[in-house]
Amino acid sequence: MTKKAIRDIEIEQSLTAQRLLCSYFTEEQLETPVLDFFKENLPDVSIEVEDNGEI
């Protein structure tokens, strides 16, 4: 398999997982801003961005 084929499969798997995850939430939950949700429900979580831009 080529690198492009592997990348395409990984992208498709990620999109499928995202659609599945979204199906577990109500419309109201999906409309909640992510940062607000984390502040309320996971106050001790922090996100760090590396010098190369990766999280």
N, C-alpha and C positions, 0 to 999 in steps of 0.2 A: 504494500500500500504506500502511496506517496504521502508526503507531509500534508499536501493540500487536501487529500481525501480524508486523512485522519482529522485534520482541523475541521473540515465540513461535518464530519460525524460528531465531533465534540460539540460544535455549535448547535447541531440539531438536537443532541441529547440535552443540552442546557436549556434550549427553548422548550422542549417537551417537559422537562422538570419544572420550569417556570410556569407553564400552563397548568400543570397538575397542582402545584402549590397554590396558585391563584384560585383554583376551583374549591379550595378548602375555606376560603374567606367570603364574608358577606360583602355586598357592594359598599356598605358604610365603612367596613374595615379597609377595603382597598382604596378608599378615598382619603384615609387618614395619612397625613404627611409622615414619612418614615422617621424623620428625626424626632418628631413629637412622640411617636410611638416608642422609640427607644428611650427617650428621656423619661417617659412615664413608667415603662415596664422593665427596662434594663438600665437603671441609672448608673451602674458601675462599669458598663461597657464603654470602651474607648476605641476609636479608629485612628490608626496611624498610617500616614502616607510616606512611603520610602522616597529617597531622592530620585529614583527612576519613575516615580508616579504610581507604583503599584501599592495596593492596600494590603 
